[in-house]
Amino acid sequence: MKSKKNLTRFTYETTAFQGWRLCLSRLGTTFTKYFSDKKYGSERKALKAAEAARTELAELLDNSRKINGKLSQTTINKAKKLLKNV
């Protein structure tokens, strides 16, 4: 499968990890989460989980309050918690 916006596919034969990486940046803050094929059962299931997390995270960040042109600490904490619980 090919990489999609904010999602990168990792399928290197020499590493133990195979799956998707979600990387989303907003206003100087970057959020990253890895979705392993092994954990989710298949490449497609991992992609589906990564896409759902991307949608939810983007919605949270785009509708959040900004302070001096940056994300508020509360929003950053909510985003980290969201990614941790996915």
Phi and psi in degrees as GROMACS dihedral restraints (atoms count N, CA, C in turn):
[ dihedral_restraints ]
;  ai    aj    ak    al  type     phi  dphi    fc
    3     4     5     6     1   -92.5    20    10
    4     5     6     7     1   151.0    20    10
    6     7     8     9     1   -63.4    20    10
    7     8     9    10     1   151.9    20    10
    9    10    11    12     1  -123.1    20    10
   10    11    12    13     1   173.1    20    10
   12    13    14    15     1   -57.9    20    10
   13    14    15    16     1   124.7    20    10
   15    16    17    18     1    68.6    20    10
   16    17    18    19     1     4.5    20    10
   18    19    20    21     1  -125.5    20    10
   19    20    21    22     1   130.4    20    10
   21    22    23    24     1  -122.3    20    10
   22    23    24    25     1   135.4    20    10
   24    25    26    27     1   -90.8    20    10
   25    26    27    28     1   129.5    20    10
   27    28    29    30     1  -112.4    20    10
   28    29    30    31     1   115.4    20    10
   30    31    32    33     1  -136.8    20    10
   31    32    33    34     1    39.0    20    10
   33    34    35    36     1   -72.0    20    10
   34    35    36    37     1   134.0    20    10
   36    37    38    39     1   -71.6    20    10
   37    38    39    40     1   -23.9    20    10
   39    40    41    42     1   -90.5    20    10
   40    41    42    43     1    -0.4    20    10
   42    43    44    45     1  -116.0    20    10
   43    44    45    46     1   159.9    20    10
   45    46    47    48     1   -78.6    20    10
   46    47    48    49     1   -21.8    20    10
   48    49    50    51     1   -92.0    20    10
   49    50    51    52     1   131.2    20    10
   51    52    53    54     1  -135.2    20    10
   52    53    54    55     1   125.8    20    10
   54    55    56    57     1   166.7    20    10
   55    56    57    58     1  -154.9    20    10
   57    58    59    60     1  -116.0    20    10
   58    59    60    61     1   145.3    20    10
   60    61    62    63     1  -116.2    20    10
   61    62    63    64     1   125.3    20    10
   63    64    65    66     1   -96.2    20    10
   64    65    66    67     1   125.5    20    10
   66    67    68    69     1  -137.4    20    10
   67    68    69    70     1   114.6    20    10
   69    70    71    72     1  -130.0    20    10
   70    71    72    73     1   128.4    20    10
   72    73    74    75     1  -117.9    20    10
   73    74    75    76     1   137.2    20    10
   75    76    77    78     1  -144.2    20    10
   76    77    78    79     1   126.9    20    10
   78    79    80    81     1    48.8    20    10
   79    80    81    82     1    44.5    20    10
   81    82    83    84     1    87.5    20    10
   82    83    84    85     1     2.3    20    10
   84    85    86    87     1  -118.7    20    10
   85    86    87    88     1   132.5    20    10
   87    88    89    90     1  -112.8    20    10
   88    89    90    91     1   135.9    20    10
   90    91    92    93     1  -118.6    20    10
   91    92    93    94     1   131.9    20    10
   93    94    95    96     1  -133.1    20    10
   94    95    96    97     1   139.6    20    10
   96    97    98    99     1  -149.0    20    10
   97    98    99   100     1   139.7    20    10
   99   100   101   102     1  -104.3    20    10
  100   101   102   103     1   138.9    20    10
  102   103   104   105     1  -121.0    20    10
  103   104   105   106     1   103.3    20    10
  105   106   107   108     1   -79.7    20    10
  106   107   108   109     1   137.5    20    10
  108   109   110   111     1   -60.3    20    10
  109   110   111   112     1   -38.7    20    10
  111   112   113   114     1   -63.6    20    10
  112   113   114   115     1   -43.9    20    10
  114   115   116   117     1   -67.8    20    10
  115   116   117   118     1   -41.0    20    10
  117   118   119   120     1   -92.2    20    10
  118   119   120   121     1    -6.4    20    10
  120   121   122   123     1   100.1    20    10
  121   122   123   124     1   -27.7    20    10
  123   124   125   126     1  -165.2    20    10
  124   125   126   127     1   168.7    20    10
  126   127   128   129     1   -62.4    20    10
  127   128   129   130     1   -42.9    20    10
  129   130   131   132     1   -67.3    20    10
  130   131   132   133     1   -39.8    20    10
  132   133   134   135     1   -67.4    20    10
  133   134   135   136     1   -38.5    20    10
  135   136   137   138     1   -65.2    20    10
  136   137   138   139     1   -41.1    20    10
  138   139   140   141     1   -63.2    20    10
  139   140   141   142     1   -43.1    20    10
  141   142   143   144     1   -61.5    20    10
  142   143   144   145     1   -43.4    20    10
  144   145   146   147     1   -64.4    20    10
  145   146   147   148     1   -41.0    20    10
  147   148   149   150     1   -66.0    20    10
  148   149   150   151     1   -41.2    20    10
  150   151   152   153     1   -65.7    20    10
  151   152   153   154     1   -39.9    20    10
  153   154   155   156     1   -64.0    20    10
  154   155   156   157     1   -43.3    20    10
  156   157   158   159     1   -65.2    20    10
  157   158   159   160     1   -40.9    20    10
  159   160   161   162     1   -60.5    20    10
  160   161   162   163     1   -45.3    20    10
  162   163   164   165     1   -62.2    20    10
  163   164   165   166     1   -47.1    20    10
  165   166   167   168     1   -65.2    20    10
  166   167   168   169     1   -42.7    20    10
  168   169   170   171     1   -65.9    20    10
  169   170   171   172     1   -44.5    20    10
  171   172   173   174     1   -62.7    20    10
  172   173   174   175     1   -40.8    20    10
  174   175   176   177     1   -63.0    20    10
  175   176   177   178     1   -44.6    20    10
  177   178   179   180     1   -60.5    20    10
  178   179   180   181     1   -47.3    20    10
  180   181   182   183     1   -70.3    20    10
  181   182   183   184     1   -38.4    20    10
  183   184   185   186     1   -71.6    20    10
  184   185   186   187     1   -27.2    20    10
  186   187   188   189     1  -100.2    20    10
  187   188   189   190     1    12.4    20    10
  189   190   191   192     1   -89.8    20    10
  190   191   192   193     1   165.9    20    10
  192   193   194   195     1   -82.3    20    10
  193   194   195   196     1   137.0    20    10
  195   196   197   198     1  -107.3    20    10
  196   197   198   199     1   143.9    20    10
  198   199   200   201     1  -124.3    20    10
  199   200   201   202     1   117.4    20    10
  201   202   203   204     1    53.1    20    10
  202   203   204   205     1    40.8    20    10
  204   205   206   207     1    76.5    20    10
  205   206   207   208     1    12.3    20    10
  207   208   209   210     1  -127.6    20    10
  208   209   210   211     1   163.6    20    10
  210   211   212   213     1   -70.2    20    10
  211   212   213   214     1   144.3    20    10
  213   214   215   216     1   -72.1    20    10
  214   215   216   217     1   156.6    20    10
  216   217   218   219     1   -63.1    20    10
  217   218   219   220     1   -34.3    20    10
  219   220   221   222     1   -61.9    20    10
  220   221   222   223     1   -43.5    20    10
  222   223   224   225     1   -64.4    20    10
  223   224   225   226     1   -42.7    20    10
  225   226   227   228     1   -60.5    20    10
  226   227   228   229     1   -43.8    20    10
  228   229   230   231     1   -64.6    20    10
  229   230   231   232     1   -40.5    20    10
  231   232   233   234     1   -62.9    20    10
  232   233   234   235     1   -41.7    20    10
  234   235   236   237     1   -65.0    20    10
  235   236   237   238     1   -42.9    20    10
  237   238   239   240     1   -63.5    20    10
  238   239   240   241     1   -40.5    20    10
  240   241   242   243     1   -65.8    20    10
  241   242   243   244     1   -40.6    20    10
  243   244   245   246     1   -59.4    20    10
  244   245   246   247     1   -47.4    20    10
  246   247   248   249     1   -67.3    20    10
  247   248   249   250     1   -33.8    20    10
  249   250   251   252     1   -67.7    20    10
  250   251   252   253     1   -35.7    20    10
  252   253   254   255     1   -88.0    20    10
  253   254   255   256     1    -0.9    20    10
